[in-house]
Amino acid sequence: MQYTRLGKSDLTVSRICMGCMGFGAPSAGQHRWTLGEAESREIIRYGLEQGINFYDTAIAYQNGTSERYVGRALRDMAARDDIVVATKFLPRTPEQIAQGISGKEAIAHSLDQSLQNLGMDYVDLYIYHLWDYNTPVIDVLEALHAAVSAGKVRATGISNCFAWQLAKANALAVREGLTPFIAVQSHYNLIMREDERELFGLCAEDGLALTPYSALASGRLARQAQAHTLRAATDAYARSKYDGTAEQDRAIIDRVAELAGRYQVSMTEISLAWLLTKVTAPVVGATQKQHVEDAVKAVALQLTPQDIHYLEACYQPHALTGMMAQNTPPAKNDNPAWTR
């Protein structure tokens, strides 16, 4: 395994981040394909044995059971100082807004619940899961700064944002003496490269870490044939991200398979080796030991510039899907999130 610094923070992370959305009680959330606790522990144990020290979960994953499974496993298997744990908070709910719960109060409550779920005193990386148009961004920044000052959070990140949102937030943080975001978790892989237009340039300019999710496009970049799994059959969210562009994506997937054959490696290794030339540490979901093994092998695989060009050459622009499709500004600019 190789390790690197996470942006401008003092966190040292493995080049592969284990995505933990696949861990959690299947009956507790919308995903029926997730692993129970015993199976989750075995995957986490194997990840630790392979040198992965970076684990990403969220309070939204399986109603908090992902956090609980991950927290118990890591507490039992690793020293706290040896691992980097990331989790996320969501925008305020309509019910919270109706009850008069402020953005700061909602974030503080969510963080405390996540710490309780994880059984930990602090989170290494606390991530703003989706832009909240009903909460002024200054309130978000002040809540996160308070958490950092209290020792509950070491660094902050943001997910599913536009470049203008990240630039606005970090400029405001600098102006007000608050903690800026140091990492971005976006939807990025070989068949979804829209963030190269603006977000990647901003991150390069400001030294922000990139830790993209959906690194293998829900398995589409790991195999040529459609998988006959419970997830493939029931995960409508994953299908919504990619089924609409399946025809144009096929040429890229075929090239991944061709290079995998040429190098005598898995398609996962090719897809992640390409991604590792672009980002700090991709978030790679794993529900089998083989998923972990292939991801770890990708770290050592060196693609040539010709290989990289070959993989990228047939990409066509994509519409925003998934959570980014939900990141829609209000119809008019009198929303409090636009103002101080």
C-alpha positions in Angstrom: 0.0 0.0 0.0 1.0 3.6 -0.6 0.1 6.5 1.6 -0.3 10.2 1.0 -1.3 13.4 2.8 -5.0 14.3 2.6 -4.9 17.8 1.1 -3.5 20.4 3.5 -4.5 18.5 6.6 -2.1 16.5 8.8 -3.9 13.3 8.0 -2.0 10.5 6.2 -4.2 8.2 4.3 -3.9 5.0 2.2 -4.3 5.6 -1.6 -7.4 3.4 -1.4 -10.3 4.5 0.9 -12.7 1.7 1.8 -16.2 2.8 1.1 -18.6 1.4 3.7 -22.0 2.0 2.2 -22.2 -1.8 1.7 -22.1 -2.4 5.4 -25.2 -2.2 7.6 -28.4 -3.9 8.4 -30.2 -4.6 5.1 -33.7 -4.2 6.7 -32.8 -0.8 8.2 -32.4 1.2 5.0 -33.2 1.4 1.3 -30.4 -1.0 0.3 -31.3 -4.7 0.6 -27.9 -5.9 -0.7 -25.8 -4.7 2.2 -23.7 -7.0 4.5 -24.6 -7.9 8.0 -22.1 -7.2 10.8 -20.1 -10.4 10.8 -19.5 -10.2 7.0 -18.7 -6.5 7.3 -16.1 -7.2 9.9 -14.3 -9.7 7.7 -14.1 -7.2 4.9 -12.8 -4.5 7.2 -10.3 -6.9 8.8 -9.0 -7.9 5.4 -8.7 -4.2 4.4 -6.6 -3.5 7.5 -4.4 -6.5 6.7 -3.9 -5.1 3.2 -2.8 -1.7 4.6 -6.0 0.3 4.1 -6.2 2.9 6.9 -8.9 5.1 5.4 -12.6 4.3 5.9 -15.6 6.3 4.7 -19.2 5.9 6.0 -22.2 8.2 6.6 -25.0 8.6 9.1 -27.4 8.1 6.2 -26.1 4.6 5.4 -28.6 2.1 6.6 -30.0 4.4 9.3 -26.6 4.6 11.1 -25.9 0.8 11.2 -23.0 1.3 8.8 -21.4 3.7 11.3 -22.0 1.2 14.1 -20.6 -1.8 12.3 -17.6 0.2 11.1 -17.0 1.7 14.5 -17.1 -1.6 16.4 -14.9 -3.3 13.9 -12.2 -0.6 13.9 -12.2 -0.3 17.7 -11.6 -4.0 18.0 -9.0 -4.4 15.2 -6.9 -1.2 15.0 -5.4 1.5 17.2 -7.4 4.7 16.9 -4.3 6.8 15.9 -3.6 4.4 13.0 -6.8 4.9 11.1 -8.6 7.7 9.4 -12.4 7.7 9.7 -14.7 9.8 7.5 -18.4 10.2 8.0 -21.0 12.6 6.6 -24.0 14.7 7.6 -27.1 15.6 5.6 -29.0 18.9 5.0 -31.7 19.8 7.5 -34.9 17.9 7.0 -38.2 19.7 6.3 -39.3 18.4 9.8 -36.3 20.1 11.4 -36.9 23.3 9.6 -40.6 23.3 10.7 -39.5 22.7 14.3 -37.2 25.7 14.2 -34.0 23.6 14.5 -31.2 25.7 13.1 -28.5 24.5 10.7 -25.9 24.7 13.5 -28.1 22.7 15.9 -28.8 20.1 13.2 -25.1 19.6 12.4 -24.1 19.4 16.1 -26.8 16.8 16.7 -25.8 14.8 13.7 -22.2 14.8 14.7 -22.9 13.7 18.2 -25.1 10.9 16.9 -22.3 9.8 14.5 -19.8 9.8 17.3 -22.2 7.7 19.4 -22.7 5.3 16.5 -19.0 5.0 15.9 -18.1 4.7 19.5 -15.4 7.3 19.0 -14.4 10.6 20.5 -13.7 12.3 17.2 -14.0 12.0 13.5 -11.0 12.5 11.3 -12.8 13.8 8.3 -16.4 15.2 8.6 -18.1 15.7 5.2 -20.9 17.9 4.2 -22.9 15.3 2.2 -25.0 17.6 0.0 -25.4 21.4 -0.2 -28.2 22.7 1.9 -30.0 25.6 0.2 -32.2 26.1 3.3 -29.2 26.9 5.5 -26.8 29.8 5.1 -23.3 28.4 4.3 -21.9 30.6 7.1 -23.9 28.6 9.6 -22.5 25.4 8.2 -19.0 26.7 8.4 -19.4 28.0 11.9 -20.9 24.7 13.1 -18.0 22.8 11.6 -15.4 25.2 13.0 -17.0 24.8 16.5 -16.7 21.0 16.1 -13.0 21.3 15.1 -12.3 23.7 18.0 -14.0 21.2 20.4 -11.7 18.4 19.2 -14.7 16.4 17.8 -13.4 16.7 14.1 -9.9 16.9 12.8 -10.7 18.1 9.2 -13.7 18.9 7.1 -14.7 17.9 3.6 -17.6 18.5 1.1 -19.4 16.1 -1.3 -21.6 16.5 -4.3 -20.9 20.2 -4.8 -20.3 22.5 -7.7 -17.0 24.4 -8.0 -18.7 27.7 -7.3 -20.1 26.4 -4.1 -16.7 25.1 -2.8 -15.0 28.4 -3.9 -17.7 30.5 -2.1 -17.6 28.4 1.1 -13.8 28.4 1.4 -13.4 32.1 0.5 -16.0 32.8 3.3 -14.1 30.5 5.7 -10.8 32.3 5.1 -12.5 35.8 5.4 -14.2 34.9 8.7 -11.3 32.9 10.2 -13.1 29.6 10.1 -12.0 26.1 9.1 -12.0 25.6 5.3 -12.9 22.3 3.5 -9.7 20.4 2.7 -11.2 17.4 0.7 -13.9 16.9 -1.9 -15.8 13.7 -2.5 -17.4 13.9 -5.9 -19.0 11.5 -8.4 -16.1 10.7 -10.7 -14.8 7.7 -12.7 -13.9 6.8 -16.3 -17.5 7.1 -17.5 -18.4 10.2 -15.4 -15.8 12.9 -15.8 -17.8 16.1 -15.6 -15.9 17.4 -12.6 -12.8 17.8 -14.7 -14.4 20.9 -16.2 -14.1 23.2 -13.2 -14.0 21.4 -9.9 -10.7 19.6 -10.5 -9.0 22.9 -11.5 -10.1 24.6 -8.3 -8.9 21.7 -6.2 -5.5 21.7 -7.9 -5.1 25.4 -7.5 -6.0 25.3 -3.8 -4.4 22.0 -2.8 -7.6 20.2 -2.0 -7.7 16.4 -1.8 -10.0 14.5 -4.2 -11.6 11.3 -2.8 -14.3 10.4 -5.4 -17.0 7.9 -4.9 -18.5 5.4 -7.4 -15.0 4.7 -8.5 -16.1 1.6 -10.5 -19.5 3.0 -11.6 -21.4 0.5 -9.4 -19.5 -2.3 -11.0 -19.8 -1.3 -14.6 -16.0 -0.6 -14.8 -15.2 -4.0 -13.1 -16.9 -6.3 -15.6 -18.2 -6.4 -19.1 -21.4 -8.4 -18.5 -24.2 -7.3 -16.3 -23.8 -8.7 -12.8 -26.6 -11.0 -11.6 -26.5 -9.9 -8.0 -29.1 -8.7 -5.5 -27.6 -5.1 -5.8 -27.9 -5.1 -9.6 -31.5 -6.3 -9.3 -32.6 -3.9 -6.5 -30.4 -0.8 -6.4 -32.5 1.6 -8.4 -30.3 4.5 -7.4 -27.2 3.0 -9.0 -29.2 2.2 -12.1 -30.4 5.8 -12.3 -26.8 7.0 -12.4 -25.7 4.9 -15.4 -28.4 3.2 -17.3 -29.2 6.3 -19.3 -25.7 6.4 -20.8 -25.0 2.7 -21.1 -24.7 2.8 -24.9 -22.1 5.6 -25.0 -20.2 4.2 -22.0 -19.8 0.7 -23.6 -16.9 1.8 -25.8 -14.9 2.9 -22.7 -15.8 -0.3 -20.7 -14.7 -2.4 -23.7 -11.3 -0.5 -23.7 -10.9 -1.2 -20.0 -11.5 -4.9 -20.7 -9.0 -4.9 -23.6 -6.3 -3.3 -21.4 -7.0 -5.7 -18.6 -6.5 -8.6 -21.0 -3.3 -7.0 -22.3 -1.9 -6.5 -18.8 -3.4 -9.8 -17.5 -5.1 -8.0 -14.6 -8.7 -7.4 -13.6 -10.8 -4.6 -15.1 -11.0 -3.2 -11.5 -7.2 -2.8 -11.5 -7.2 -0.9 -14.8 -10.1 1.4 -13.8 -8.6 2.2 -10.5 -5.0 2.6 -11.8 -6.4 5.2 -14.2 -8.3 6.9 -11.4 -5.2 7.0 -9.1 -3.4 9.1 -11.7 -6.1 11.8 -11.1 -7.1 11.8 -7.5 -5.8 11.5 -3.9 -7.6 8.4 -2.8 -10.7 6.9 -4.5 -13.5 5.6 -2.3 -13.9 1.9 -3.3 -16.9 0.0 -2.0 -16.2 -3.6 -1.1 -18.5 -6.5 -0.2 -16.1 -9.3 -1.0 -12.4 -9.8 -0.2 -11.7 -10.0 -4.0 -12.9 -6.4 -4.3 -10.3 -5.3 -1.7 -7.5 -7.3 -3.3 -8.1 -5.9 -6.7 -8.3 -2.3 -5.4 -5.0 -2.8 -3.5 -3.3 -4.3 -6.5 -4.3 -1.2 -8.6 -2.0 1.0 -6.5 1.1 -0.7 -7.9 -0.2 -0.8 -11.5 1.5 1.8 -13.8 -0.4 2.8 -16.9 1.5 4.4 -19.8 0.4 7.8 -21.1 -0.8 6.0 -24.2 -3.0 3.7 -22.1 -4.5 6.8 -20.3 -5.2 8.5 -23.6 -6.8 5.3 -25.0 -9.1 5.0 -22.0 -10.1 8.7 -22.2 -10.5 9.2 -25.9 -14.1 8.1 -26.4 -15.6 9.9 -23.4 -18.8 12.0 -24.2 -20.3 14.6 -22.0 -22.8 13.3 -19.4 -25.8 14.9 -17.7 -25.5 15.2 -13.9 -27.1 12.2 -12.2 -27.4 10.8 -8.7 -27.0 13.2 -5.8 -25.6 15.9 -8.0 -28.9 16.0 -9.9 -30.4 16.8 -6.6 -28.1 19.8 -6.0 -30.5 22.2 -7.6 -30.5 25.9 -6.6 -33.8 27.6 -5.7 -35.7 29.4 -8.4 -34.8 32.8 -7.0 -31.9 34.2 -5.1 -33.7 35.2 -1.9 -32.9 31.9 -0.2 -31.0 32.4 3.1 -28.2 30.0 2.0 -27.1 32.7 -0.5 -26.5 35.4 2.1 -24.4 35.9 5.2 
